[in-house]
Amino acid sequence: MSAWITAWGSAVSIADRRPAMYAKDLTLRYPLLMTLSGSAVRITLDNFCGTEAVTLAYATVAHAIGGASTAPELHTLLFDGVPTVTLPAGESRTSDPLPFAIAAGETLTVSLYFADITQLRSGVVIQAPCHQGFFAVGNYANQPEMSAAYTKPTPWFYFLSGVDVLTDTDAKAVICYGDSITAQGWPDYLMKRVLHAGYPTAIVRKAASGTRILRQYEDITYESYGLKGLIRFPHEIPSVSGADTIIIQQGINDIIHPVGVDVNPFRPWSDLPTVDELIAGLRAYIHAAKAWQLRVYLGTLLPIAGWRTDAPFREEMRCALNDWIRTTPEADGCIDFDFALRDPNKPAAFAEGFDSGDHLHPSQAAYRRMAEVVPEELLY
């Protein structure tokens, strides 16, 4: 028996507003590490944050052979039998199933070509060890090599929100949901852990940097900090096929962003939630996920001592929310990322070697540690 399982996934949020928000004659190429084997693939493209329609001229999948290079044979994806598809503003489209053999541990490359003027608004940044995107001027979607002179790496993943594979029914997906911490390393190290163990489990990242549970920015300076969770969550999570578990690690941006309009006109104190409001937001996540038959594990918030907006009241909020996360019976469990990464002699700070340097994001060693403390029973 076979089933469609999401083998790779990404959130779709608001891309950074720049003078050049549009592109033409653009190829996007995304090599994606697979933790599931399968006999067919399909992809989902999502223009959730777009304010106008975009048209994909051509898309292919191929086996990666390193960097932006693929195996010679590239396979064209069709949408309702044709290679071109239009994504209306706010909508998504899923390709037709394509017979394509992929093995766990191999890298699948998805190439997207946009011939006409295209609004690049629906996308997220992924900065993680197993993720490196590329873009090129010109149509390289059906070519195994992209011109070095016209190709650059990019951390921006536009439109591509999911890759499903047709695989055995004992396979499943685990969703990692959050903000920039989840958009960085630990889900990738969790993928490596799953591959090493040989579990038929996909690690599906749904993360958007800067996002909060309860608020979002309505200005072009900060709108790329993304959609609030209560808009993101019902859009992102039900689209994952074959998931049985979600790990939620979010809330620190709600605590650290507000500074007052005298400091920043776009970050009023009115945006600062109470701990009870944050708990209500997490409860909304839990109740929605349970309705979708998912087990829910909450991750504690990480240390912030030394971060530029750190203050005693923020640390009190972080600790109070963590206390609730550790003890609530409403979730299926807690993954205590805070305990795993904090300095035992100064719990408000990262342990030595676990701070990336900005006092908010973990180091790569810390991301590996986060992946290690995810309970084994969630992964098989």
N, C-alpha and C positions, 0 to 999 in steps of 0.2 A: 504494500500500500504506500502511496505517496501523498504528500501534501505541500502546499505552498507555505513557506516559512520566510519571514524577512531575515535575510542574511547580513544586510548592512542598512543602516538608516541614519538620517540626520534631521535635525530640526530645520524649519524654514522660518527665518526671522527677517528683520528689516536691515538691509545692507547699508553700509556707511554712505551718507549723503556727500557726494563730491560734485564738482563742476561737471565732470564727465561721468554722468550716470548711465550713459547709453553706449552701446557698442554695435558695430556692424562688421560682417565678415570675420566672425570670431569662432574659434574652436576651443572648447573646454574639454580637458582630458583628466579623468579621475581614476587612478589605479586604486583598487579597493581589496584589501586582504579579506579572504573568505575563511570562515571557520566551519562552514557546512559544505558537504559535497552535494551535487545535484545534477539533474539531467536536463533542466531547462531553466531559463531566467526570464524575468520581466522587471521593468523599472518603472518607478513613479516619479513624474516631474510635477512640481508644485509651485504655483505662482501666487501663493497665499497672501503675500504682502505687496504684490504688484498693484499699481493703480491703472494699468492698461494691459491689454493683451500682448503676449509675446508669441512668436511663431518659431518653432524648431524646424529647421530645414532637413536635418539628417541626424541620425544617431546610430552608433555601432557599439558592439561589445567585442572584446578580444582577450586573449590571454596576455598578461603583461610579461615582459622579459627584462624589465629594469628601467627605472626612470620613466620617461614619457614614451618609451619604445614598446611596441607590442609584437606578438607573433604575426607572421605575414597574413594570415587569414582573419579578416574582420567581418563580423556578421551584422547585417543591417537589422535594426529594430523597426517594427511596423506598429502603427496605431490605427486600429480599425482597417487594417490591410494596406495602409499607405505609409510612406516614410516621413511625411510631414504632419505636424500636429500644431494646433494653436491652443495656447493656455489662456483662457480668459482671466481677467483680473480676479484674484481671490480663489481660483479653481485649480484643480490638479487633473492629470491624465495618466493612466497606466498603459504601458505598451502591451501588445499582444504577446502571448507566450512564445518564446524562441527556443527550440531545441538547442542545447549548448551544455556540454559536459564540463563540469568544474569540480575540482577536488579540494577538500579542506586543506588549508595551508597554501593554496595557489592564490594569485592575485588576478582579479578580474578588472579590466580597464573599460570604463564607460567613456565614450567620446560624444560630445554634443556640438553640432554646428549650427550657428545662427547667421543666416545670410543677410537679413535685413536689419534695420535699426531696432535694437532690442533694449528694453529697460531692464537694467541689472539691479533690481530692488529686492528680490526674494532670495536670500542667501545667508549663510553663517560662516564664521571663521572657525576652522578646526586646526589647532596647532598641537599635534601629537605625533609620536614616533612612527606610527604606521600610516600616516596620512600626509600626502604631498600632492596637491593638484597642479595642473599646468594650463596655461592658455597660450594661444597662438593667433597671429593675424593670418587669415586665410583658412581654407577648408582642408583640414587634415583628418576629418572624422573617419575617412575610409583609407587612410594611409598609415602604415605601421610606424613610420618615422615622422617626427615633426621637425621642421627646419630649426636648427639651433639659432639661426640669426633672427628668427621671428617668434621664438618661444621663450616664455618666462615661467618660473614657478609661482604659484599663488596659494595662500591658505584659504581663500574664499571658495566655498562650495555653493554654487548657484543652482537653484531649481531642483537638483537631484535629492529627493527625500527618502527614497527607498529602493532597494534591490531585493527581490524575492527569488528564491530558488525552489525548484520542485525536488523535494528530497524525501527521505524516509519519515514516516509518521512519528518515530520516536525522537526526532529533532525538535528543538524549541528555541525560543528567543528570550533573552533577559534584557530589559530596557534599563538604560542608565540615563536618568533625567536630571537636568540641572542647568547651571550657568557656566561661566568660563572655566571653572575648576573641572567640570565634566567635559567641557569642550577641549580640554588639554589631555594630559597623559594617562590617567588611571584606567579608563575603559580600554585603551590599547593594550596596556599591560595585562588587563583581565582577558582580552582576546588571546594574548600569548599564553597565558596560564591555561585557558580552555584547550588551545591547540596542543600544548604539551601533555595535558591529561588525556587527550583524545575524546573529549566529550562532544556529542553532536549538538552543540549549543552556540547560537549566535549572540554576540554582544552588540546591541543596537543602541547607539548614542542618540539621544534627543536633548541637545544642549545648545544654548545660545548665550554668548558672552554678554555680561551686563544685565541680564534679565532678573526681574524681581517677581516675587509671588503676587504682590498686591498692587503694584504701580507700574506705569510706563510713561515715557516722555512723549509729549506732543509738540516737540520743537525739533528743527532739523539739526541742531547742534548735538543732541543726545538721542535722537530717535533710534539710532542704530544700537543702542543698549537694549532694544528689543521689546517684544510684546510681554505684557504681564502674564503670569502663569495661568490665571483663570481664563485667558483667551487661548494661550498656547496649549494647555493640557488636553482639552477635549478635541483639539484638532490633531495633535501629534500622536497621542497614545493609541486610540482605536485603529489607526492605520497600520499598526505593526501586526503582521500575521504570525500566529503561532506563539505569541508571548504568553508566559505563565507567571512572570515575576517582574516587578519594577523596583528599582533602587532610586530613591529620591534624595538628592542632596542640594538643597536650595534654601535661601533665606538671608544669606550674609549681605547681599546687596541692598535688601530692604533696610538693613540696620546701618550700613556705612555710607549710603548715598546722601541723605539729607544733611545740608550744612547751613541753611538759612539764606534768604535772598540777599542779605547784605554781603555775603561771600560769593554766592552764585545765584543769579536771578532765576535759573531753571531748577534749583534744588531747594525748594522751600521746606521749612520744618514741618509743614502740614503733611508732607509725604512720609514722615516717620511714623510707622505703625506702632501700636502697643504689642507686647508679647502675646496677649490674648488674641489680637487680630491676626498675628502670624500663625498662631495655633489654629485658628479658624480656617486660614488658608490651607494649611497642611491637612486639616480634617477634610476639606473639600476635595483635595487630591485623593486622599484615602478612600473616601466614599465613592468617588467616580471610578477609581481603579478597581475597587471591589465589585462594583456593578459590571465591570468588564471581565470579571473572573480572574483578576490578577492578585497574586500575593504581593504585599507591600512591605518594603523595608525602608526605613528612614535612616539617612546618614547624618551624624552630628556635624555641626558647623565648625570649621577649623579655626585655629588661633589667628588673631589679628594684631597682636602687640607690635607696635612700631609702624603700622599702616598709617598713611598720612591723615586720616580722619579718626584714628583710634581715640577713644575717650572712655573714662570709667563707666559712663552710663551705657555705652555701646557694649562694653564687655559684660556688664550686668545683664543686658538683654540677651546676648549670645549665650551666656551660661544658663539663664532661665529657660530659654528655648531648648537648649541641649538637655536640660533636666527633664523637660516634658518628653522629648524625643526618646530618651533612654527608658522612660517608665510607662509611657502610654500603652494600654492594652489594645488600642484601636488599630495599630499596625501589627503586622505579623512578626516584626522584629526590628532591632536597631543595629546598625553597623557603626561602631564607635570610631569613626575616622579621627575625631578630635583626640581621643585617648591614645590612638596609635601614633599620632604625629607630634603631640605636644611635649614640651620640655617638662620632665617630672618635677624639676625644681622651680620652674616658672611656668605654670600651666597656661598662662595667657599667651605664651610665645611658642613658636615651633622649636622642636628639638634640634640640636646641632646637625647640620647637613640636610635638613628638611625644608628650609626656607629658600625659595627661588631668589630672594634678594629684595623683593618688594614688600615682604611681610604680610602678604595676602595669599599669593599663589604658592603651592608647594613646588619643591625641586623635583627633578626626575626620580631621585631616590625615594622621595616621599610618595610620588605617584605609584611607584612599584610597591611600596608598603601598603598603600590604600587598596591596591588590587589583591594583595596577599591576605588582608583581613576580611575580605568578602567570604562568608561561610560557604564551605564546600557544597553543602546540600542545595544551595541555590543554583549550582552550575551543572547538575546532571539530572 
